[in-house]
């Protein structure tokens, strides 16, 4: 057993991949003052703004640095479904993205609410929506991944929702706060190391 050093300008996280191999039993949707709005072929700027709003606290940055053509190819693919979670005032407060591009599978690609809504039970509502939309008749496997940068209860939430872990990996990447992609104050739970 040994420790692997991580450079001060990098981030390291443990990624856990989880899956469901059978459609869960149908349950009534929990009550919530929210609604889902399907974004067909979403505007890239609007998508990135929501992605940043829900993901910056957890160091999500991949879609922020992706070039427009590549991001458009993903988001406008008929196998991808993007939904905004909207509050009663019409403000986007979360996102759900499902990837049905692989036959027989669905990836729960992105699943998040703004930090102000976390801990209010609204994640259960969003997960119920996600499960309903993900399990099409041809789907035999639904999977998701989370990491140690995500909310500390994310892994337990996915397990409680019926997902079972099947793989764990370590990921390292350049800290997006150091390059200015994300705010220097993003993800205070993962402090930046001083550069020598």
Buried (B, 14 or more C-beta within 10 A) or exposed (E): EEEEEBEEEEBBBEBBBBBBEEBBEEEEEBEBEBEBEEBEEBEBEEBBEBBBBBBBBBBBBBBBEBEEEEBBEBBEEEEBBBBBBBBEEEEBBBBBBBBBEEEEBBBBBBBBBBEEBBEEEBBBBBBBBBBBBBBEEEBEEBBBBBBBBBBEEBBEBBBEBBBEBEEEEEEEEBBBBBEEBBEEEBBEEBEBEEEE
